[in-house]
Amino acid sequence: MAGVVTRRLAPLWLELAVIVILGVGLSVAMNMARQEPVPWIVDFAALDKRDALRRGLETIDPHAAVTMLGKPGVVFVDARTAEEFSMHRVAGAKNLPQEAMYGDLDAAAGNLGLRAEDRIVVYCGNLLCDKSKELGEALRTAGFTFVTVMPEGFDGWLAVGGPTEGGA
Amino acid sequence: MRVFFVLLRMALGLVFLFAAWDKIVDPMAFAKIIRNYQILPDMAVSAVALTLPWIEVVVGMCLLTGFVARGASLSASLMMAVFLAAMAWAWHKGIATQCGCFTTKADDAISQATFIRDGSIMAVCLLVTLDVFLRARRAP
């Protein structure tokens, strides 16, 4: 019986192996043929950090950010739209939509009660969005010294089980 | 009936080829989407983003031509199961990420529609797999 099963399965595994070998082989060959081959191992966290540093900002991962929530002088700023913010947000966060950087940012930040000495943690939706970095850079330029960005955004916060409010 | 299943298998092949195109053109955008699912470690993301679309191409070509059809249909079903599971995980965790199923552009966010679409493709995959395996079994 085992022999029959083996004989039946062996060609199937061979078929699967052919598919995987062809797929991997093609991906290696085509990547080498690119004008700028994509690295097979990319340290995305380091990329985020470099991008933020280029803008004069520090980064923080969601695990570390959770431990900062509620500490004196720490303010979480949500760079998403008012609509997104109203639906679900980091507990106690303040909404400063990224679009505010195109207007009177000082006034908008003042209305939220942000002070120059506050430790501001800016976030947006997820790793795909750059709003937090753009707003963080604008806040730094506007004189807020301690601006930190959480590149993983609200999705990263959710993934580590950070406290939220206004959940749908 | 046989013609119907052959056409179904070929259509599925075209779907896989179509799905692979955008990811091959912009692997870094696809890598960012994979990373945003927060399932794989960062170190594995780029390799998966580079390899997965080409496996889709091979599976698509095999389904289209009938070459190693059992392996191709089974691979297609397994891939769709993994994609659906990843989407369900992101949905459950409240991660509002892009699906990364057919495009790397920002117009394919995970939603009920993506579940229905991919669930339908999965159903077709299972039908084709069943048909291919039954035919292989009946073959002398």
Contacts between the chains, C-beta under 8 A, distances in Angstrom:
chain1	res1	chain2	res2	distance
A	11	B	70	7.9
A	12	B	70	5.6
A	12	B	71	6.3
A	12	B	74	7.2
A	14	B	71	7.8
A	15	B	68	4.0
A	15	B	70	5.6
A	15	B	71	2.7
A	15	B	72	7.4
A	15	B	74	8.0
A	16	B	71	4.6
A	16	B	74	6.9
A	16	B	75	6.4
A	18	B	68	5.6
A	18	B	71	6.6
A	19	B	55	6.7
A	19	B	58	5.3
A	19	B	59	6.2
A	19	B	62	6.6
A	19	B	68	6.6
A	19	B	71	5.3
A	19	B	72	6.3
A	19	B	75	5.4
A	20	B	55	6.8
A	22	B	58	4.6
A	23	B	51	6.3
A	23	B	54	4.7
A	23	B	55	3.3
A	23	B	56	7.9
A	23	B	57	7.2
A	23	B	58	4.6
A	23	B	59	7.8
A	24	B	51	5.7
A	24	B	54	7.4
A	24	B	55	7.6
A	26	B	54	4.3
A	26	B	57	6.8
A	26	B	58	6.8
A	27	B	50	5.0
A	27	B	51	4.5
A	27	B	53	7.5
A	27	B	54	4.0
A	27	B	55	7.8
A	30	B	24	7.4
A	30	B	54	6.8
A	31	B	27	7.8
A	31	B	50	5.6
A	38	B	27	5.0
A	38	B	28	6.2
A	38	B	31	7.7
A	38	B	46	6.3
A	38	B	49	7.8
A	38	B	50	6.0
A	39	B	46	6.1
A	40	B	46	5.8
A	40	B	47	4.9
A	40	B	50	6.7
A	41	B	43	5.3
A	41	B	46	6.1
A	41	B	47	6.9
A	42	B	31	6.8
A	42	B	42	7.3
A	42	B	45	6.8
A	42	B	46	4.2
A	43	B	42	6.2
A	43	B	43	7.4
A	44	B	31	7.7
A	44	B	32	7.7
A	44	B	35	5.6
A	44	B	42	4.8
A	44	B	45	6.6
A	45	B	42	5.9
A	88	B	94	7.4
A	125	B	96	6.2
A	126	B	36	5.2
A	126	B	95	7.0
A	126	B	96	6.6
A	126	B	97	6.0
A	127	B	32	6.3
A	127	B	35	5.8
A	127	B	36	4.6
A	128	B	32	5.7
A	128	B	33	7.0
A	128	B	36	5.6
A	128	B	97	7.2
A	128	B	98	6.8
A	128	B	106	7.4
A	152	B	38	7.8
A	154	B	96	7.9
A	155	B	36	6.7
A	155	B	38	7.3
A	155	B	93	7.8
A	155	B	94	7.5
A	155	B	95	4.3
A	155	B	96	6.2
A	155	B	97	6.6
A	156	B	38	7.2
A	158	B	93	5.9
A	158	B	94	4.6
A	158	B	95	6.4
A	159	B	38	4.9
A	159	B	93	5.7
A	159	B	95	6.5
A	167	B	94	8.0
